[in-house]
Protein backbone atom coordinates (compact mmCIF):
# COMPACT_ATOMS: atom_id res chain seq x y z
CA UNK A 1 0.00 0.00 0.00
CA UNK A 2 1.65 3.22 -1.17
CA UNK A 3 0.36 6.13 0.91
CA UNK A 4 3.28 8.50 0.28
CA UNK A 5 1.30 10.68 -2.09
CA UNK A 6 -1.13 11.63 0.65
CA UNK A 7 1.62 13.53 2.42
CA UNK A 8 2.51 15.90 -0.40
CA UNK A 9 1.87 19.36 1.03
CA UNK A 10 0.36 21.47 -1.72
CA UNK A 11 0.19 24.82 0.05
CA UNK A 12 3.47 25.11 1.93
CA UNK A 13 5.91 27.96 1.52
CA UNK A 14 8.71 26.66 -0.66
CA UNK A 15 11.10 29.62 -0.52
CA UNK A 16 14.59 28.76 0.63
CA UNK A 17 15.38 30.09 4.11
CA UNK A 18 18.85 31.42 4.80
CA UNK A 19 21.11 28.62 5.99
CA UNK A 20 23.85 30.18 8.04
CA UNK A 21 26.76 28.61 9.83
CA UNK A 22 27.98 30.47 12.87
CA UNK A 23 24.93 32.77 13.02
CA UNK A 24 24.30 34.57 16.29
CA UNK A 25 21.35 32.98 18.06
CA UNK A 26 19.49 33.06 21.29
CA UNK A 27 19.42 30.33 23.90
CA UNK A 28 17.04 28.22 21.85
CA UNK A 29 19.24 28.37 18.76
CA UNK A 30 16.34 28.30 16.30
CA UNK A 31 14.94 31.66 17.41
CA UNK A 32 16.08 34.44 15.10
CA UNK A 33 17.20 37.79 16.42
CA UNK A 34 17.52 41.18 14.73
CA UNK A 35 18.85 40.79 11.20
CA UNK A 36 22.01 42.72 10.33
CA UNK A 37 22.67 40.78 7.14
CA UNK A 38 23.17 42.55 3.85
CA UNK A 39 20.61 42.31 1.06
CA UNK A 40 22.51 39.51 -0.63
CA UNK A 41 22.16 37.30 2.46
CA UNK A 42 18.44 37.78 3.00
CA UNK A 43 15.86 35.22 1.85
CA UNK A 44 14.55 35.84 -1.67
CA UNK A 45 11.16 36.90 -0.32
CA UNK A 46 12.81 39.56 1.84
CA UNK A 47 15.03 40.86 -0.98
CA UNK A 48 11.98 41.38 -3.16
CA UNK A 49 10.29 43.56 -0.58
CA UNK A 50 13.40 45.59 0.14
CA UNK A 51 13.53 46.54 -3.52
CA UNK A 52 9.76 46.97 -3.92
CA UNK A 53 9.21 49.39 -1.03
CA UNK A 54 11.41 52.46 -1.38
CA UNK A 55 12.51 54.65 1.53
CA UNK A 56 10.14 57.48 0.54
CA UNK A 57 7.13 55.17 0.93
CA UNK A 58 7.99 52.83 3.83
CA UNK A 59 4.43 51.52 4.07
CA UNK A 60 3.85 51.01 0.37
CA UNK A 61 1.85 47.77 0.07
CA UNK A 62 3.21 45.00 -2.11
CA UNK A 63 -0.13 43.54 -3.15
CA UNK A 64 -2.59 45.28 -0.88
CA UNK A 65 -3.21 44.93 2.84
CA UNK A 66 -3.89 41.19 2.64
CA UNK A 67 -0.74 40.57 0.62
CA UNK A 68 1.43 42.45 3.11
CA UNK A 69 -0.11 40.56 6.02
CA UNK A 70 0.57 37.28 4.25
CA UNK A 71 4.23 38.27 3.94
CA UNK A 72 4.31 39.04 7.68
CA UNK A 73 3.01 35.52 8.31
CA UNK A 74 5.64 34.02 6.01
CA UNK A 75 8.39 36.02 7.70
CA UNK A 76 7.29 34.86 11.16
CA UNK A 77 7.21 31.30 9.84
CA UNK A 78 10.73 31.41 8.41
CA UNK A 79 12.52 33.61 10.96
CA UNK A 80 10.32 34.12 14.03
CA UNK A 81 10.21 35.06 16.81
CA UNK A 82 10.72 38.65 15.58
CA UNK A 83 9.90 42.12 16.90
CA UNK A 84 7.62 44.54 15.06
CA UNK A 85 10.65 46.73 14.31
CA UNK A 86 12.54 43.79 12.78
CA UNK A 87 9.51 42.82 10.69
CA UNK A 88 9.16 46.39 9.47
CA UNK A 89 12.81 46.58 8.42
CA UNK A 90 12.55 43.28 6.53
CA UNK A 91 9.44 44.24 4.59
CA UNK A 92 10.05 47.97 4.11
CA UNK A 93 7.31 48.96 6.56
CA UNK A 94 7.37 51.54 9.31
CA UNK A 95 7.35 50.19 12.85
CA UNK A 96 3.77 51.46 13.23
CA UNK A 97 2.71 49.71 10.02
CA UNK A 98 4.31 46.44 11.12
CA UNK A 99 2.65 46.68 14.55
CA UNK A 100 -0.74 47.16 12.89
CA UNK A 101 -0.36 43.87 11.03
CA UNK A 102 1.00 42.08 14.11
CA UNK A 103 -1.86 43.32 16.30
CA UNK A 104 -4.36 42.07 13.72
CA UNK A 105 -2.70 38.64 13.63
CA UNK A 106 -2.66 38.45 17.44
CA UNK A 107 -6.35 39.42 17.58
CA UNK A 108 -7.13 36.67 15.05
CA UNK A 109 -5.19 34.13 17.11
CA UNK A 110 -2.59 33.60 14.38
CA UNK A 111 0.34 35.15 16.27
CA UNK A 112 1.39 35.48 19.88
CA UNK A 113 4.06 37.07 22.04
CA UNK A 114 7.02 34.70 22.33
CA UNK A 115 8.33 33.52 25.68
CA UNK A 116 10.80 35.68 27.61
CA UNK A 117 13.74 33.75 26.12
CA UNK A 118 12.95 35.32 22.74
CA UNK A 119 12.95 38.94 23.95
CA UNK A 120 15.98 41.05 23.07
CA UNK A 121 17.07 44.20 24.85
CA UNK A 122 18.36 47.18 22.87
CA UNK A 123 19.61 49.88 25.21
CA UNK A 124 17.80 50.89 28.41
CA UNK A 125 14.20 50.00 29.10
CA UNK A 126 12.18 46.86 28.62
CA UNK A 127 13.20 44.41 25.88
CA UNK A 128 11.24 44.54 22.64
CA UNK A 129 8.40 42.04 22.35
CA UNK A 130 9.06 39.13 20.02
CA UNK A 131 6.21 37.54 18.08
CA UNK A 132 5.76 34.07 16.62
CA UNK A 133 3.02 32.15 14.85
CA UNK A 134 0.55 30.12 16.84
CA UNK A 135 -0.52 26.62 15.88
CA UNK A 136 -3.60 28.19 14.30
CA UNK A 137 -1.41 30.54 12.31
CA UNK A 138 0.63 27.64 10.92
CA UNK A 139 -2.54 25.69 10.20
CA UNK A 140 -3.74 28.59 8.08
CA UNK A 141 -0.91 27.86 5.66
CA UNK A 142 -2.67 24.63 4.78
CA UNK A 143 -2.21 21.00 5.78
CA UNK A 144 -3.38 19.18 2.69
CA UNK A 145 -5.25 15.95 3.16
CA UNK A 146 -4.89 15.96 6.98
CA UNK A 147 -8.13 14.09 7.56
CA UNK A 148 -7.58 11.65 4.71
CA UNK A 149 -3.97 10.99 5.78
CA UNK A 150 -5.04 10.36 9.37
CA UNK A 151 -7.70 7.92 8.26
CA UNK A 152 -5.24 6.13 5.98
CA UNK A 153 -2.64 5.69 8.73
CA UNK A 154 -5.27 4.50 11.19
CA UNK A 155 -6.38 1.92 8.63
CA UNK A 156 -2.76 0.89 8.09
CA UNK A 157 -2.35 0.38 11.84
CA UNK A 158 -5.50 -1.74 12.00
CA UNK A 159 -4.33 -3.91 9.10
CA UNK A 160 -0.62 -4.20 9.86
CA UNK A 161 -0.14 -3.05 13.45
CA UNK A 162 2.30 -0.51 14.93
CA UNK A 163 5.22 -2.00 13.00
CA UNK A 164 3.52 -1.22 9.69
CA UNK A 165 3.07 2.43 10.68
CA UNK A 166 6.70 2.68 11.80
CA UNK A 167 7.96 1.13 8.56
CA UNK A 168 5.83 3.48 6.46
CA UNK A 169 7.18 6.48 8.41
CA UNK A 170 10.77 5.26 7.91
CA UNK A 171 10.28 4.79 4.17
CA UNK A 172 8.77 8.24 3.85
CA UNK A 173 11.59 10.16 5.55
CA UNK A 174 14.27 8.07 3.83
CA UNK A 175 12.75 9.06 0.50
CA UNK A 176 13.02 12.72 1.52
CA UNK A 177 16.73 12.53 2.50
CA UNK A 178 17.83 9.90 -0.01
CA UNK A 179 20.05 12.43 -1.81
CA UNK A 180 21.98 13.36 1.35
CA UNK A 181 25.43 11.81 1.72
CA UNK A 182 26.25 10.47 5.19
CA UNK A 183 28.89 12.36 7.16
CA UNK A 184 31.04 9.21 7.28
CA UNK A 185 30.93 8.97 3.48
CA UNK A 186 32.08 12.59 3.15
CA UNK A 187 35.12 11.79 5.28
CA UNK A 188 36.67 9.94 2.33
CA UNK A 189 40.21 8.93 3.11
CA UNK A 190 40.56 11.23 6.08
CA UNK A 191 40.57 8.35 8.56
CA UNK A 192 43.74 6.92 7.04
CA UNK A 193 45.54 10.23 7.51
CA UNK A 194 44.77 10.73 11.20
CA UNK A 195 48.26 9.65 12.22
CA UNK A 196 49.70 12.60 10.32
CA UNK A 197 47.18 15.21 11.42
CA UNK A 198 46.90 16.83 14.82
CA UNK A 199 43.90 15.76 16.88
CA UNK A 200 42.50 19.30 16.89
CA UNK A 201 42.62 19.48 13.11
CA UNK A 202 40.96 16.08 12.81
CA UNK A 203 38.20 17.13 15.20
CA UNK A 204 37.65 20.36 13.29
CA UNK A 205 37.36 18.50 9.99
CA UNK A 206 34.89 16.08 11.57
CA UNK A 207 32.81 18.99 12.89
CA UNK A 208 32.72 20.60 9.45
CA UNK A 209 31.51 17.34 7.91
CA UNK A 210 28.74 17.07 10.52
CA UNK A 211 27.71 20.69 9.99
CA UNK A 212 27.71 20.18 6.22
CA UNK A 213 25.57 17.05 6.49
CA UNK A 214 23.16 18.86 8.82
CA UNK A 215 22.83 21.63 6.24
CA UNK A 216 22.21 19.07 3.48
CA UNK A 217 19.48 17.52 5.63
CA UNK A 218 17.89 20.94 6.13
CA UNK A 219 17.90 21.55 2.37
CA UNK A 220 16.25 18.19 1.71
CA UNK A 221 13.61 18.85 4.35
CA UNK A 222 12.94 22.31 2.89
CA UNK A 223 12.39 20.75 -0.53
CA UNK A 224 9.76 18.54 1.14
CA UNK A 225 7.98 21.57 2.64
CA UNK A 226 9.52 21.82 6.12
CA UNK A 227 11.12 25.31 5.74
CA UNK A 228 14.31 24.18 7.47
CA UNK A 229 17.69 25.75 8.12
CA UNK A 230 20.69 25.22 10.40
CA UNK A 231 22.18 27.44 13.12
CA UNK A 232 25.36 27.19 15.12
CA UNK A 233 24.67 27.27 18.86
CA UNK A 234 27.53 26.93 21.34
CA UNK A 235 29.32 23.63 20.74
CA UNK A 236 26.81 22.34 18.27
CA UNK A 237 24.61 22.93 15.27
CA UNK A 238 20.83 22.76 15.26
CA UNK A 239 18.51 21.68 12.48
CA UNK A 240 15.47 23.97 12.71
CA UNK A 241 12.24 23.05 10.89
CA UNK A 242 9.90 26.03 10.93
CA UNK A 243 6.95 24.20 9.40
CA UNK A 244 5.69 20.61 9.44
CA UNK A 245 3.32 19.68 6.61
CA UNK A 246 2.27 16.52 8.51
CA UNK A 247 2.11 18.00 12.02
CA UNK A 248 -1.48 16.91 12.63
CA UNK A 249 -0.68 13.34 11.62
CA UNK A 250 2.58 13.30 13.63
CA UNK A 251 0.71 14.47 16.73
CA UNK A 252 -1.35 11.28 16.58
CA UNK A 253 1.41 9.02 15.25
CA UNK A 254 4.77 9.78 16.92
CA UNK A 255 6.36 7.17 14.65
CA UNK A 256 6.84 9.98 12.10
CA UNK A 257 9.00 12.09 14.44
CA UNK A 258 10.88 8.99 15.60
CA UNK A 259 11.60 7.89 12.03
CA UNK A 260 12.87 11.37 11.21
CA UNK A 261 15.28 11.33 14.13
CA UNK A 262 16.46 7.84 13.19
CA UNK A 263 17.21 8.97 9.63
CA UNK A 264 19.09 12.03 10.90
CA UNK A 265 21.19 9.88 13.27
CA UNK A 266 22.05 7.43 10.50
CA UNK A 267 23.22 10.23 8.20
CA UNK A 268 25.14 12.13 10.87
CA UNK A 269 26.61 9.03 12.52
CA UNK A 270 26.52 10.57 15.99
CA UNK A 271 24.28 11.14 18.99
CA UNK A 272 21.64 13.83 18.42
CA UNK A 273 18.99 15.30 20.70
CA UNK A 274 15.46 16.32 19.81
CA UNK A 275 14.74 19.53 21.71
CA UNK A 276 11.32 20.49 20.39
CA UNK A 277 8.64 19.42 17.91
CA UNK A 278 5.76 21.27 16.27
CA UNK A 279 3.64 18.14 16.75
CA UNK A 280 4.22 18.50 20.50
CA UNK A 281 3.07 22.14 20.49
CA UNK A 282 6.42 23.89 20.05
CA UNK A 283 7.02 26.71 17.56
CA UNK A 284 9.88 24.96 15.74
CA UNK A 285 11.11 21.38 15.39
CA UNK A 286 14.66 21.52 16.76
CA UNK A 287 17.32 18.82 16.57
CA UNK A 288 20.65 19.47 18.29
CA UNK A 289 23.81 17.96 16.80
CA UNK A 290 26.79 18.25 19.20
CA UNK A 291 30.17 19.19 17.75
CA UNK A 292 33.64 18.87 19.22
CA UNK A 293 33.19 15.30 20.43
CA UNK A 294 36.29 13.06 20.48
CA UNK A 295 36.54 10.75 17.51
CA UNK A 296 34.37 7.68 18.04
CA UNK A 297 32.57 9.26 21.00
CA UNK A 298 29.26 9.70 19.24
CA UNK A 299 28.01 6.25 20.17
CA UNK A 300 24.43 5.22 19.84
CA UNK A 301 21.79 7.81 20.66
CA UNK A 302 20.29 8.24 24.07
CA UNK A 303 16.50 8.08 24.36
CA UNK A 304 14.87 11.39 23.37
CA UNK A 305 14.48 13.82 26.24
CA UNK A 306 11.09 15.07 25.09
CA UNK A 307 7.88 13.11 25.69
CA UNK A 308 6.16 11.51 22.72
CA UNK A 309 3.59 13.90 21.24
CA UNK A 310 -0.08 13.14 21.54
N, C-alpha and C positions, 0 to 999 in steps of 0.2 A: 504493500500500500504506500504510494508516494504522496505524502501530504505537504511536501516542501513548498509547492506553489501557493499554499494558503497563507504563507508567512511573508509573501512579498508585500512590502509596505508601499502603497501607491501614492501616499500624500506626504511623505517625509521630506524635510529639507535636505537637499543633496549637495549643498555648497561645501567646499572643503574648508574646515576650520584651520587656523594657523597651528602648526605643529612645531613647538619650540622646544629646544633643549637648553636647559639652564635658565629658564624663565623664572622671574621672581614670582613667588606664590605665597599665599597665606598658609595657615597651619594645615588646612585641609588639602592643600596641593592643587585640587581641581577648581578651586574658587579663583576667578580672575580678579585682579585688582585694576587700578587705573592704568590705561594703555598709553605708554610713551613711545610706541613703535612708530616708525615712519610709514608713509603711505604704501610703500612697496611691501611692507610686512603685514599689512592688515588683510583680513579676509576679503575676497572679491566683492561680497555684498557691501562691505564697509567702504571700499575704495570707490564704488559706484556712487554712493551717497556723498562722499566727500567732494567729488567732482560735480555732482548734480546740484548741490546746494551751495551757492557762493556766499562769501562773507557778508555781502550787502543785504542778503535775504536769508538770515539764519534759520527761519522757520518755513522756508519755501517747501511745500509738500511735494513728494516724489510722485505719488499717484493718488492724491487726495488724502483726507483724514484717515480713512480705513487702511489705505496702503501704507501710510507712515506707521500706524499702530501695528500693522502686521510685521513691519521691519523691526519695531521695538521688541515684539515677541520673539522674532528670530534671533535678535541680538542677545536677549536674555537666555535663550536656549543654548546658543553657542558659547557665550562668554560669561554668563551670570554666575554669581551675584554681581550686580553693577549698581552704581549710584546714578541718580538722575543726571548729574553733571557729566558723568562718563558717557552715558547714553547719548546726551545731547551732543557731545564732542564727536562721537562716532558717526552720528547721522546728520550732522550739520544743523542741529536744532539749538535754540536757546535753552538754558536750564529750565526756564518757566514752561516752554513748550514741551520739553521732555517730561517734566513733572505732571503736566496735564494728561499726557498719555498714560503715565505710570498710575496716576490716581484713578483713571478710568479702568485700567486693568485690575487694580486692587479691588475696586468697587464691584467689578464683575466676577471676582474670585479667581481670576487667571494669574495674578501675581501676588506676592506677599513680601513682607520685610524679612530679610535673611536673619539668621541667628547672629548673636553678638560676635562670633568668630569671623564673620564676613565684613564687619564694619571697619573702616579705615579712617584714621585721624589725619587731618591735614592742618597743622598749626593748632592754635588754642581753640578751646570749645569742644563741643560734643562731636564725635565722629560722624561722618556722613552716613545716612541710611543706605544699605545695600538691598537691592531687590532681586528676586528670583521667581521663576515660574512655579505655580502650584501644579499639583497633579491634574487639576481640571484644565489648566492652561496648556499642559503638554497634550492632554487628550484632545484638545481642540485642533491640534495639528493633524489628527486623523490616525486611527488605528484600524487599518483595513481588515475586514473579515474577523474581527475579534470574536464575535459570537460563534461564527462558523468554525473558526480554528479551535475554540474551546470545546465545542461539541465533538469535533473530529478527534481531538486528543483524549477526551473522555471515552469515546468509543474505542480508540486504540487501547486504552488501559483496560477496558472491559474485555476486549478480545485477546490481548496479549500480556496483560499484567504490567506491573511497574517496570520490569526489564525492557519491555517493548517501548515504553515512553522514553526511558533513558537512552536506549539505542537510537531512537529517532532524533532526540535532542543532540546526541553526539554526531550523528551523520550531518545534521543541519549545520552546526557550527564548523565542523571540519570542511564542509563545502565552502563556507565563507572565507576561511583562512588557508585554503589549499595552496594559494600562490605564495605564501609566506615561508621563507627559508628558516629553518631552525637555527638558533644561535650557535649550536655546536657545529652545524654544517658550515656556517660562515667563518668558523675558526680556521678552516683549511689546514695548512701544515703548521700552524702556530704551536701546537702541542709538542712537536718534535724539536722546536727551537728553544724550549723553556730553559734548557741548561745554559744557553748563551745569552739569555735576557734576564735582566734584574727582575726580582719578584714584583716590584712596584710597577714596572713597565708591563709585565704580564697581566697584572691585575687591572691596570688601566685599559689595556686592549680588550680584556674580557668584559669590562664594564661598558665599553663603547659598543661591543657586539650586542650585549643585552639591550642597551638603549636603542640601538638600531632595529633590533627585532621587535621591541615594544612599539616603535614608531610604525613599522611595517604592519603590525597587528592593528594599530589604530587606523591606518589607511584602509585596510581590508574591511574593518568594521564600519567605517564611514561609507564605503561603497555599498554596504548592505543596509544603510539607513540609520546608523547609530550615532552619527555626528561626533566622532571620537577624535581625541588628540592626546599628546603626551606632555607631561610637565616634570621637570626635575624638582625634587623636594628633598632637602637634606641629603642623606646618603642613599638616595634611591630615585626611581623614576615611577611615575604613576600613569596608568592608562585610564583616561577619563572619557566616559561615554555619556554625552549630554542628552541623549534620547534613546529610547528603547522601543522599537516598533512592535515588539511582542510583550510589552510589560504586563498587560492584563492576563495573558496566558501564563507568563512566568510567575506571576503572583499566585496562581493556582497550582502550577507545576514547577517546583523548584529545580527539577531535573534540567531545565534549560540553563539556569545560572550555573549549576554544578558542571554541566558539560562544557560551558564556556570557559570556566576556570581550569578545567582539565586540559582543554586544548591549549590555553595560554601556557600552562605549566610545561606541557610537552614541547612546545616551541621554544620556550625560554630556557628549559633545562635546569630550573632552579626553583627554590621555594618562593611562592608569592602569597600575598594576603589580600583577601577581599575586604575592603573597608566599608563599602556602601553599595546599595543597589536601588535602582528606581522601583523595582518590583516590591521592595521592602519599605517604600515610602520616602526614600532619600531623593535629593535633587539630582544627583549624578551617580552613575555606576563608577566606582573607583577601585582599581586594582593596584596595589603597591608592589613594585619589584625592587627588592633591595640590591644595592650595588656595593662594591668594596668588600665582598665576602672572599675569604681565602679560597684558592682553587680547590674544587671538590667539596666545598662546605655547603653547597646548596641543599643536598640531600633530598629526601622526599618531602612533600608539603605537609605542614601541620594541618589539623582540621580547621575549617574556616572559623573566624572569631565571631562572625555575625550569625544570628539565628536564621534558620530557613524562613523565607517569606511565606506569607499565607497563614 
